[in-house]
Amino acid sequence: MSSINNNFIKHLKLTNNLLPTLEIMKERRYDLYGDVKCIMCLEENEDDDHLIYYQQLKDKWLMVANNIKHKCDQMLKDLLSQEKHLQLN
């Protein structure tokens, strides 16, 4: 259960530009981070835009989108079920 929560938190942070990319970490601690190039491609700076549009992560983003859709669908079903149950009582 903890792994699911950790993944959800990471996704939530990324969607709100709070994921600690190298670019953000350099802003916080300039003295520790000299180069902020993406460690996967070594070409672009690692910021939110690069992580989102980097082609090698496309499958992971599709998985994130599908997981979010599934969770939203389940939450809506649960909410509608509770509302229906309340109306019957």
Secondary structure by P-SEA (a helix, b strand, c coil): caaaaaaaaaaaaaaacccccaaaaaaacccccccccccccccccccaaaaaacccaaaaaaaaaaaaaaaaaaaaaaaaaaaaaaaac
